[in-house]
Amino acid sequence: QVQLVESGGGLVQPGGSLRLSCVASLSINSIKVMGWYRQAPGKERELVAIITSGGTTDYADSVKGRFTISRDDVKNTVYLRMNSLKPEDAAVYYCHARPGIPGFRNEYWGQGAQVTVSS
């Protein structure tokens, strides 16, 4: 199975930057899609960004131009670089994996990393 461990959350002022990391217990080369979702209090979980095994990326409109998803296959790690953070970006950010591998579950989630944007 796949374990996902996030790190890098914290408190940042508006306009600041953070980088989230997600280390997978499985080679991310073999994972079809990895991504980041977020959930703010009282709101539904929403997609932030995804990256495929082929390197294709996609972003929510609200973060395009500010956030960058990337991967390091040697470290089995997916990153989310967040720049120009806004108060509305505050949420718990979850790493997500959709392996697309027979015998695995359809999806896996990390435990979440809190991001707070406040002055």
Sequence and secondary structure as in RCSB ss.txt:
>XXXX:A:sequence
QVQLVESGGGLVQPGGSLRLSCVASLSINSIKVMGWYRQAPGKERELVAIITSGGTTDYADSVKGRFTISRDDVK
NTVYLRMNSLKPEDAAVYYCHARPGIPGFRNEYWGQGAQVTVSS
>XXXX:A:secstr
   EEEE  EEE TT  EEEEEEESS GGG SEEEEEEE TTS  EEEEEEETT  EEE TTTTTTEEEEEETTT
TEEEEEE S  GGG EEEEEEEE   TTS S EE   EEEEE  
